[in-house]
Amino acid sequence: MKLRKFGNTSWQVSEIGYGMWGLAGWKGSNENEYNKALDLSVEMGCNFFDSAWAYGSGLSEQVLANVIKRHPGKRLYAATKIPPKNLQWPARAGSKLEDVYPFDHIVEYTEKSLKNLQLETIDLQQFHVWDDSWADHDEWQNALQKLKKEGKVLNFGISVNRWEPSNCLKALASGHFQSVQVIYNIFDQSPEDELFPLCEKLNIGIIARVPFDEGSLTGTLSKDTVFPEGDWRASYFVPQNLIPTVERVEQLKSILPSNMSLPEMALRFILQNKNVSTIIPGMRSAKNVKVNMSVSNGKRLEESLIQKLKEHRWDRTPTKWSQ
């Protein structure tokens, strides 16, 4: 496993981290299976784990607490997120800070996460949604300063709304954040325009999420795919999204090297970008952990392939179903 510097911190984090959303509250999650997967990831060198209070109302954080307990000799970085008070994902344009992240709410949910994680200090606490109209407000800044002063949080970050990678630039420039989490993959390349250059300038760590476009870049979806009842993807891959997505994936397959799988190419595309600190694919089985972790071996894509992949950029705007 290759390591990368995490922004302006002293951390060296694994290129492939672990996204823990799918471990809590998703149909098909098996506790024994995902614990084996988590332990294997640690054995293979993964040291960055991304959770959130909203993932099963703290269940995912509790799972992470047990992982840390099972590996006392390893330095594992625990990242989590504060849910919006109004429980709206993403933040709606025009929403007021006091309805989403008032001072007391930030402190309260940090305390809840500390309890779930069984830690005295959270390595990385993130806002789970964001709107840059809040950037100049003192309330959230005062809460962050309080939590840092009390030693309850080491570093803070923002998780950016889907397809809005520039809706955080003012906040990042405030100097209060050490990281940003953003959707970045073969289709979603727009963070390269403004967000990544700013992060490079300010030395802010970048967490790339949704590397497989909610599963489409694994190549397993078809135009007839039906998701189980209760599966979040059923509301995301509605016909107006599923059909064009599958068509674009088929086009990608035409340039796939014969010795490479589509998921491997998807991960290697992201690793090509030196600004990315870590990628956090969701994984529930040891098989997927083994495949994804093995991509961090220092090998890089051919420049000619990178240029072809650049042509598959797909600029999209947020919709009701995309959230």
C-alpha positions in Angstrom: 0.0 0.0 0.0 1.4 3.4 -1.0 0.9 6.3 1.3 0.2 10.0 0.6 0.6 13.1 2.7 -2.8 14.4 4.0 -2.8 18.1 3.3 -0.9 20.2 5.8 -1.2 17.6 8.5 1.7 15.2 9.4 -0.4 12.2 8.4 0.6 9.7 5.8 -2.6 8.0 4.7 -3.2 5.0 2.5 -4.0 5.8 -1.1 -7.0 3.5 -0.8 -9.1 4.3 2.2 -12.4 2.7 3.4 -15.8 4.3 2.8 -18.1 3.0 5.6 -21.5 4.1 4.4 -22.6 0.7 3.1 -21.9 -1.1 6.3 -24.8 0.4 8.2 -28.4 0.3 7.2 -28.0 -1.1 3.7 -29.8 -4.3 2.7 -27.4 -7.1 2.3 -24.9 -6.0 4.9 -23.6 -8.9 6.9 -21.7 -8.1 10.1 -19.4 -11.0 10.0 -18.6 -10.5 6.4 -17.8 -6.8 6.6 -15.7 -7.2 9.8 -13.6 -9.7 7.9 -13.3 -7.1 5.1 -12.3 -4.3 7.4 -9.7 -6.5 9.1 -8.2 -7.5 5.8 -8.0 -3.9 4.7 -5.9 -3.1 7.8 -3.7 -6.1 7.1 -3.2 -4.8 3.5 -2.2 -1.3 4.7 -5.4 0.7 4.8 -5.2 3.3 7.6 -8.0 5.8 6.7 -11.6 5.1 7.5 -14.4 7.4 6.6 -17.7 7.2 8.6 -20.5 9.5 9.6 -23.1 9.7 12.4 -25.8 9.5 9.7 -24.6 6.0 8.6 -27.0 4.0 10.6 -27.5 6.7 13.3 -24.0 6.0 14.7 -23.8 2.3 13.9 -21.0 2.8 11.3 -19.0 4.8 13.9 -19.5 1.9 16.4 -18.2 -0.5 13.8 -15.1 1.7 13.3 -14.6 1.8 17.0 -14.3 -2.0 17.1 -11.9 -2.0 14.2 -9.6 0.4 16.0 -9.9 -1.8 19.1 -9.0 -5.0 17.2 -5.8 -3.4 15.9 -4.2 -1.6 18.8 -0.8 -1.6 17.3 -1.9 0.3 14.1 -2.3 4.0 13.6 -5.8 4.1 12.1 -7.2 7.5 11.2 -10.9 7.9 12.1 -13.0 10.4 10.0 -16.6 11.1 10.6 -19.2 13.7 9.8 -21.8 16.0 11.5 -25.3 15.5 10.1 -27.3 18.6 9.1 -29.8 19.5 11.9 -32.6 19.7 9.3 -31.6 16.3 7.9 -31.5 17.6 4.4 -28.9 16.1 2.0 -27.5 18.1 0.3 -27.9 21.6 1.8 -30.5 23.5 -0.2 -29.6 26.8 -1.7 -30.7 29.6 0.5 -30.9 27.4 3.6 -29.9 29.2 6.8 -26.9 28.2 8.9 -28.9 28.2 12.1 -31.2 25.5 10.6 -28.3 23.3 9.5 -25.3 23.8 11.6 -25.9 26.0 14.7 -23.2 26.1 17.4 -24.8 23.7 19.8 -25.6 21.1 17.1 -22.0 21.0 16.0 -20.8 20.4 19.5 -23.6 17.9 20.4 -23.0 15.6 17.4 -19.2 15.8 17.9 -19.8 14.5 21.4 -22.1 11.7 20.1 -19.5 10.7 17.6 -16.8 10.6 20.2 -19.0 8.3 22.3 -19.7 6.0 19.3 -16.0 5.9 18.3 -14.9 5.4 21.9 -12.2 8.0 21.4 -11.0 11.1 23.2 -10.2 12.9 20.0 -11.7 12.6 16.5 -8.9 12.7 13.9 -11.1 14.3 11.2 -14.6 15.8 11.8 -16.4 16.9 8.7 -19.5 18.9 7.8 -21.7 16.3 6.0 -23.3 19.0 3.8 -22.2 22.5 2.9 -23.3 25.8 1.3 -20.7 28.5 0.8 -23.1 31.2 1.8 -22.3 30.2 5.3 -18.5 30.7 4.9 -18.3 34.1 6.7 -20.5 33.1 9.7 -18.9 33.2 13.1 -21.1 30.5 14.7 -19.6 27.5 13.0 -16.1 28.9 13.3 -16.5 29.5 17.0 -17.7 25.9 17.4 -14.7 24.5 15.5 -12.3 26.6 17.6 -13.9 25.4 20.8 -13.7 21.7 19.9 -10.1 22.0 18.8 -9.2 23.9 22.0 -10.8 21.2 24.1 -8.8 18.5 22.2 -12.0 16.8 20.9 -11.1 17.2 17.2 -7.7 17.3 15.6 -8.8 18.4 12.1 -11.9 19.6 10.3 -13.1 19.0 6.7 -16.1 19.6 4.4 -17.9 17.0 2.4 -19.1 18.8 -0.7 -22.6 18.3 -2.2 -22.9 16.1 -5.3 -21.9 17.9 -8.5 -21.1 21.2 -6.6 -17.3 21.0 -6.2 -17.0 24.8 -6.2 -19.6 25.3 -3.4 -16.9 25.4 -0.7 -14.1 27.5 -2.0 -14.7 30.4 0.3 -14.9 28.2 3.4 -11.7 26.4 2.4 -9.9 29.8 2.1 -10.9 30.6 5.7 -8.1 28.5 7.0 -10.3 26.4 9.3 -10.3 23.2 7.2 -7.6 20.6 6.6 -9.6 18.6 4.0 -12.4 18.4 1.5 -14.3 15.3 0.4 -15.7 15.4 -3.1 -17.1 13.1 -5.7 -14.3 12.5 -8.3 -14.2 9.8 -10.9 -13.9 9.2 -14.6 -17.3 10.8 -15.2 -17.1 13.5 -12.5 -13.9 15.4 -13.4 -15.1 18.9 -12.6 -13.3 19.2 -9.3 -10.1 19.6 -11.4 -11.3 23.0 -12.6 -11.3 25.1 -9.4 -11.3 22.9 -6.3 -8.1 21.0 -6.8 -6.0 24.0 -7.8 -7.2 25.8 -4.6 -6.5 22.7 -2.5 -3.0 22.5 -3.9 -2.4 26.2 -3.2 -3.7 25.9 0.4 -2.2 22.5 1.0 -5.6 20.9 1.8 -6.1 17.2 1.7 -8.5 15.7 -0.8 -10.7 12.7 -0.2 -12.1 11.3 -3.4 -15.5 9.6 -2.8 -17.8 7.7 -5.1 -15.0 6.4 -7.3 -17.3 4.0 -9.0 -20.2 6.4 -9.6 -22.4 4.6 -7.1 -21.5 1.3 -8.8 -21.9 2.1 -12.5 -18.1 2.0 -13.0 -17.9 -1.5 -11.8 -19.5 -2.5 -15.1 -22.2 -4.6 -13.5 -25.3 -2.5 -14.3 -27.6 -2.8 -17.3 -30.5 -0.8 -18.5 -32.8 -3.4 -16.9 -31.1 -3.4 -13.4 -33.6 -3.3 -10.6 -32.3 -2.6 -7.0 -33.8 -4.2 -3.9 -36.5 -2.3 -2.0 -34.8 0.0 0.4 -31.6 0.2 -1.5 -30.6 3.9 -1.9 -29.4 3.3 -5.5 -33.0 2.6 -6.6 -33.8 6.3 -6.1 -30.5 7.4 -7.8 -30.5 5.2 -10.8 -33.9 6.2 -12.0 -34.5 5.6 -15.8 -33.3 9.1 -16.8 -30.0 8.4 -15.1 -29.6 4.6 -15.4 -30.0 4.5 -19.2 -27.5 7.2 -20.2 -25.1 6.0 -17.5 -25.0 2.4 -18.8 -24.5 3.7 -22.3 -21.5 5.8 -21.2 -20.1 2.8 -19.4 -20.3 0.7 -22.5 -18.3 3.4 -24.4 -15.7 3.2 -21.6 -15.4 -0.6 -22.0 -14.3 0.0 -25.6 -11.0 1.6 -24.4 -10.4 -0.7 -21.5 -7.0 -2.4 -21.7 -7.2 -6.2 -22.0 -5.2 -6.8 -18.8 -7.3 -4.5 -16.6 -10.8 -4.5 -15.1 -13.1 -1.5 -15.3 -13.0 -0.9 -11.5 -9.2 -1.0 -11.6 -9.1 1.5 -14.4 -11.5 3.7 -12.4 -9.3 3.7 -9.3 -6.1 4.2 -11.3 -7.6 7.2 -13.1 -8.1 8.9 -9.7 -4.7 7.9 -8.4 -3.1 9.7 -11.4 -4.1 13.0 -9.8 -1.3 14.0 -7.3 -3.7 16.3 -5.5 -5.8 13.4 -4.2 -4.8 12.2 -0.8 -7.0 9.1 -0.5 -9.9 7.3 -2.3 -12.7 5.8 -0.2 -14.5 3.1 -2.1 -17.3 1.4 -0.2 -16.5 -2.3 0.4 -18.5 -5.0 2.2 -16.6 -8.1 1.3 -13.0 -9.3 1.6 -13.0 -10.0 -2.1 -13.6 -6.4 -3.0 -11.1 -5.2 -0.4 -8.4 -7.4 -1.9 -9.1 -6.2 -5.4 -9.3 -2.5 -4.5 -6.4 -2.4 -2.1 -4.1 -4.1 -4.6 -4.5 -1.2 -7.0 -2.1 0.8 -4.8 1.1 -0.6 -6.1 2.7 2.4 -7.8 1.7 1.5 -11.3 0.2 4.2 -13.5 -1.9 4.4 -16.6 -0.4 5.1 -20.0 -0.6 8.8 -20.9 -2.6 7.9 -24.1 -5.2 6.1 -22.0 -5.5 9.0 -19.6 -6.2 11.4 -22.4 -8.9 9.1 -23.7 -10.5 8.9 -20.3 -10.5 12.7 -20.1 -12.9 12.7 -23.0 -15.4 10.8 -20.9 -15.9 13.7 -18.6 -19.7 14.1 -17.9 -20.7 17.4 -16.4 -24.0 17.1 -14.6 -26.1 19.5 -12.5 -27.9 18.5 -9.2 -31.4 17.2 -9.5 -34.0 15.7 -7.1 -33.0 12.2 -7.9 -29.3 12.8 -7.8 -29.3 13.5 -4.1 
